[in-house]
Amino acid sequence: MNIIIYHPLQNAKRIKVFIPYEMKKYRVEFKKLNGTFWHPTQRLWSIINTEENLNILKLIFKNVYEFKDLEVATPMKKRQLSESAKNALFALEKTLTLKAYGASTIKTYKSMFSTFLSSFMDYDLKQITKEQIEDFIYKMIQKHKISESHQSQLINAIKAYYEHVLGLPREYYDIKRPKKSVSLPNVLSEEEVFRIIQNPTNLKHKAILWTIYSAGLRISEVINLRVVDIHSDQGFIFVKDSKGKRDRKTVLSIHLINLLRDYYKSYKPSYWLFEGQTGGKYSTTSISAIFRKAVANTNSNPWATVHTLRHSFATHSIQNNVSLRHIQSMLGHNSPKTTEIYTKTIEINNKKISSPLDNLFKNDNLQT
């Protein structure tokens, strides 16, 4: 069995590598290189795509590697929707809107259902069978290499139409779903977070990153913060209509209060805490750009996203002995099981946790 180095696709930023489990010594050497990363869902390692790195891989893997091409998904052919298909899509949008689904959820469901309609718009949607739907999803997996999350979103959109729009019995939607992969959230170290959120020289940019990390916010939540949501006298941030249409409170850092006061004096926002150039909400794309620039400037984990700050907030809170119940409340999780995943991301070493063996030697009664 050989190590497989996959030919990078055009403009690919990473080189993907498969290292068999038995070849531990090569994996150890690979992990010593700068910029290596493990992709749990693909079961592959990767490193930054440079000619220098490729030559290093050839050197450390010696004669036990081979090159292969990555499987590329067949692009989907877009079809112009018929009038009846457009009507079905509108019916789904109308129903979800009346049921007060979030705007992002409606947008996702419409996109997924459009994919379904492009294959079935020549059929009577009421007559399509469960088996036909399962065959369609299987084709999407095999031919177009859709991810597990994409598959679940596709199923949810189809279910929403048949269940909510057509009102068909629930058992009709009992479609096989993928086994959910158990992958850990990507988390930055405290040192990395500090470098990233301190990097922006623009006061507004810095205030945005500080707010996201210090309160564990989603990117959609920070752009929806109003000036009145900062309760400095009581020490909390009010998050209105977060995911699942739930209001919640989260912690307000003393250091953030001071930064926000400076920011307010300079920018004088009128309604939204972080306003764009035209006075409306700040955009998510702008925040992502601010974060990516800070990551690049500080040479931090290139796979980190704005949402990684939220994951890091949860993990660092656990490390600082904040109770899971409080963390669950601050993050707005409906179930404690969602919050418990962060217990698996905490850093384990003898500086943070004492081994029972060390405690034995501290016990004077055992030494006598």
C-alpha positions in Angstrom: 0.0 0.0 0.0 1.4 3.4 -1.0 0.9 7.0 0.1 -1.2 8.8 -2.5 -0.4 12.4 -3.5 -3.4 13.8 -5.4 -2.6 16.1 -8.4 -3.9 19.6 -7.3 -6.7 20.9 -9.4 -6.1 24.2 -11.3 -5.8 27.1 -8.9 -6.1 24.7 -5.9 -4.7 26.2 -2.7 -3.9 22.8 -1.1 -2.3 19.5 -2.0 -4.3 16.6 -0.8 -2.5 13.5 0.6 -3.7 10.0 1.7 -1.4 8.3 4.2 -2.5 4.8 5.2 -3.0 4.3 8.9 -0.2 1.7 9.1 2.4 4.1 7.7 2.7 6.0 11.0 6.3 7.2 10.6 5.5 9.0 7.4 2.5 10.6 8.9 4.6 11.8 11.9 7.1 13.4 9.5 4.3 15.0 7.4 2.7 16.6 10.5 6.0 18.3 11.3 5.6 20.4 8.2 4.2 23.9 8.3 0.5 24.3 7.2 -0.6 20.7 7.4 -4.3 20.0 8.0 -6.5 16.9 8.5 -9.9 16.7 6.6 -12.0 14.3 8.7 -14.8 13.9 6.2 -12.5 13.2 3.3 -10.0 11.2 5.4 -7.2 13.1 3.8 -4.3 15.3 4.8 -3.4 18.5 3.0 -0.6 21.0 2.8 -0.3 24.4 1.1 0.1 24.0 -2.7 3.6 25.2 -3.5 6.4 23.6 -5.7 8.6 23.6 -2.6 6.1 21.6 -0.5 5.6 19.2 -3.4 9.3 18.5 -3.5 9.4 18.1 0.3 6.7 15.5 0.1 8.6 13.5 -2.5 11.6 13.7 -0.3 10.0 12.5 2.9 7.8 9.8 1.3 10.8 8.5 -0.7 9.7 5.5 -2.9 6.4 4.7 -1.2 4.1 7.2 -2.9 2.2 7.5 -6.1 0.3 10.3 -7.9 -3.4 10.1 -8.6 -6.1 12.5 -9.9 -8.8 13.6 -7.5 -12.3 12.5 -8.5 -14.1 15.6 -9.9 -17.8 15.9 -9.6 -19.8 16.1 -12.9 -21.2 19.6 -13.1 -24.9 19.8 -13.1 -26.6 21.1 -16.2 -29.0 24.0 -15.4 -32.4 23.9 -17.0 -34.8 26.7 -17.4 -37.7 26.0 -15.1 -41.2 25.6 -16.7 -44.1 27.7 -15.5 -45.5 24.9 -13.4 -42.1 24.4 -11.8 -41.8 28.1 -11.0 -45.3 28.0 -9.5 -44.2 25.1 -7.3 -41.1 27.0 -6.2 -43.2 30.1 -5.4 -45.6 27.9 -3.4 -42.8 26.6 -1.3 -41.4 30.1 -0.7 -44.8 31.4 0.2 -45.5 28.6 2.7 -42.1 28.9 4.4 -42.6 32.6 4.7 -46.0 32.2 6.3 -44.4 29.7 8.7 -41.9 32.4 9.6 -38.8 30.5 8.4 -35.6 32.5 8.4 -34.6 34.3 5.2 -31.4 32.2 4.8 -33.3 29.0 5.3 -35.9 30.0 2.6 -33.1 30.9 0.2 -31.3 27.5 0.8 -34.6 25.5 0.4 -35.5 27.4 -2.8 -32.0 26.6 -4.2 -32.2 22.9 -3.3 -35.8 22.5 -4.5 -34.9 24.2 -7.8 -32.3 21.4 -8.3 -35.0 18.8 -7.7 -37.5 20.6 -10.0 -35.0 20.7 -12.8 -35.1 16.9 -12.9 -38.8 16.4 -12.2 -40.6 19.4 -13.7 -41.9 17.2 -16.6 -43.6 15.0 -14.1 -46.7 15.5 -12.0 -45.1 16.3 -8.6 -48.0 14.7 -6.7 -47.3 11.4 -8.4 -43.6 11.1 -7.8 -42.8 8.1 -5.6 -40.4 7.8 -2.7 -38.3 5.5 -4.7 -37.9 8.1 -7.5 -36.8 10.7 -4.9 -34.3 8.2 -3.4 -32.9 7.4 -6.9 -32.5 11.1 -7.6 -30.6 11.7 -4.3 -28.4 8.6 -5.0 -27.6 10.1 -8.4 -26.6 13.4 -6.8 -24.3 11.6 -4.5 -22.6 9.3 -7.0 -22.5 11.6 -10.1 -22.3 15.1 -8.6 -20.4 14.2 -5.3 -22.7 16.3 -3.1 -21.6 16.5 0.5 -23.6 15.0 3.5 -24.8 18.4 4.5 -25.9 19.2 0.9 -27.7 15.9 0.9 -29.6 16.6 4.1 -30.5 20.1 2.9 -31.8 18.7 -0.3 -34.0 16.1 1.5 -35.3 18.8 3.9 -36.3 21.0 1.0 -38.1 18.2 -0.7 -39.8 17.2 2.5 -40.9 20.8 3.1 -42.7 20.9 -0.2 -44.5 17.6 0.1 -45.3 17.9 3.8 -46.1 21.7 4.1 -47.2 22.6 0.6 -49.0 19.5 -0.6 -49.9 18.3 2.9 -49.1 14.6 2.1 -48.6 12.2 5.0 -45.3 12.3 6.9 -44.4 8.7 6.1 -44.0 9.7 2.5 -40.8 11.6 3.4 -39.1 8.8 5.2 -36.1 9.1 2.9 -32.8 7.4 3.8 -30.3 10.0 5.2 -26.6 9.7 5.4 -24.9 8.7 8.6 -23.8 12.0 10.1 -20.0 12.2 10.3 -18.7 13.1 13.8 -16.2 15.8 13.1 -14.9 18.3 15.7 -15.3 22.0 15.2 -12.2 23.9 14.0 -10.8 25.8 17.0 -8.1 28.4 17.3 -5.7 28.7 20.2 -6.1 31.6 22.5 -2.8 33.0 21.2 -4.1 32.8 17.6 -7.4 34.5 18.5 -5.6 37.3 20.2 -3.3 38.0 17.2 -6.3 37.8 14.8 -8.7 40.2 16.6 -5.8 42.6 17.4 -4.6 42.7 13.8 -7.1 45.2 12.2 -6.0 48.8 12.4 -9.5 50.1 11.5 -11.4 50.6 14.8 -14.7 49.3 13.4 -13.1 46.2 12.0 -11.4 45.5 15.3 -14.7 46.1 17.2 -16.5 43.6 15.0 -14.0 40.8 15.5 -13.9 41.5 19.3 -17.6 41.4 19.5 -18.0 38.0 17.6 -15.3 36.3 19.7 -16.1 37.8 23.1 -19.8 36.9 22.9 -19.7 33.8 20.8 -21.9 35.3 18.0 -22.7 34.0 14.6 -21.9 36.3 11.7 -25.6 36.9 11.0 -26.1 37.8 14.7 -23.4 40.5 14.8 -24.7 42.3 11.7 -28.2 42.3 13.3 -27.0 43.9 16.6 -28.6 47.2 17.4 -27.1 49.9 19.5 -29.7 49.3 22.1 -28.7 45.6 22.3 -25.5 46.5 24.2 -26.5 46.6 27.9 -23.3 47.9 29.5 -25.0 48.7 32.8 -26.2 45.1 33.3 -23.3 43.4 31.5 -24.9 41.5 28.7 -25.6 41.6 24.9 -29.1 41.0 23.8 -29.4 38.8 20.7 -32.8 39.1 19.0 -34.3 36.5 16.6 -31.2 34.3 16.4 -31.2 30.9 14.8 -34.5 29.1 15.5 -36.3 32.5 16.1 -35.0 32.6 19.7 -34.0 35.7 21.7 -31.1 35.2 24.1 -28.5 37.1 26.2 -24.8 36.6 26.1 -21.8 37.9 28.0 -20.5 41.4 27.5 -16.8 41.7 28.1 -15.5 44.7 30.1 -12.7 45.2 27.6 -15.3 45.1 24.7 -17.3 47.8 26.5 -14.3 50.2 26.4 -13.6 49.4 22.8 -17.2 49.9 21.8 -17.3 53.3 23.6 -14.3 54.5 21.5 -16.0 53.0 18.4 -19.3 54.8 19.1 -17.6 58.2 19.6 -15.8 57.8 16.3 -18.6 56.3 14.1 -21.8 57.4 15.9 -24.0 54.5 14.6 -27.7 55.5 14.7 -29.6 52.2 14.7 -27.5 49.2 13.7 -24.4 48.8 15.9 -22.2 48.1 12.8 -23.4 50.1 9.8 -22.2 49.9 6.3 -21.2 52.9 4.2 -24.7 53.6 3.2 -26.1 53.4 6.7 -27.7 50.0 6.6 -26.4 46.7 8.1 -22.8 45.8 7.7 -22.4 42.9 5.1 -21.3 39.4 5.9 -18.9 39.4 2.9 -17.2 42.5 4.4 -16.8 40.8 7.7 -15.4 37.6 6.1 -12.9 39.7 4.2 -11.8 41.5 7.4 -11.3 38.1 9.0 -9.4 36.5 6.1 -7.0 39.5 5.9 -6.3 39.2 9.7 -5.7 35.4 9.4 -3.3 36.0 6.5 -1.5 38.8 8.2 -0.9 36.8 11.4 -0.1 33.5 9.6 -2.9 31.7 11.5 -4.8 28.6 10.5 -5.8 29.2 6.8 -8.9 27.0 7.2 -10.3 29.2 10.0 -13.5 31.1 9.2 -15.4 33.8 11.0 -17.5 31.0 12.6 -14.3 29.6 14.0 -14.3 32.5 16.5 -17.6 31.2 17.8 -16.2 27.7 18.2 -13.1 29.1 19.9 -15.3 31.1 22.3 -17.0 27.9 23.4 -13.9 25.9 23.8 -12.0 28.6 25.6 -15.0 29.1 28.0 -14.8 25.4 28.9 -11.1 25.7 29.5 -11.9 28.7 31.8 -14.3 26.5 33.8 -17.5 28.2 32.6 -20.4 25.7 33.1 -21.8 24.0 30.1 -25.3 25.2 31.0 -24.1 28.8 30.8 -22.2 28.2 27.5 -25.3 26.5 26.1 -27.4 29.6 27.0 -24.8 32.1 25.6 -24.5 30.2 22.3 -28.3 29.7 22.0 -28.1 26.0 21.6 -31.5 24.2 21.9 -29.9 21.0 23.2 -27.0 20.5 25.6 -25.7 17.7 23.3 -24.8 20.4 20.8 -22.7 22.2 23.4 -21.1 19.1 24.7 -19.1 18.6 21.4 -16.8 21.4 22.6 -15.6 19.3 25.5 -13.8 17.2 22.8 -12.0 20.2 21.5 -10.2 21.4 24.7 -6.5 21.2 24.7 -5.2 18.2 26.7 -1.8 18.6 28.4 -0.1 18.3 31.8 -0.2 22.1 32.2 -4.0 22.2 32.2 -4.9 18.8 33.7 -3.3 16.7 36.4 -2.9 13.0 35.9 -4.2 10.8 38.7 -0.6 9.5 38.9 0.6 13.0 39.8 -2.1 13.2 42.5 -0.8 9.9 44.0 2.6 11.5 44.6 1.0 14.5 46.2 -0.8 12.4 48.7 1.4 12.4 51.9 -0.5 9.4 53.3 0.8 7.3 50.5 4.4 8.4 50.8 4.7 7.2 54.5 
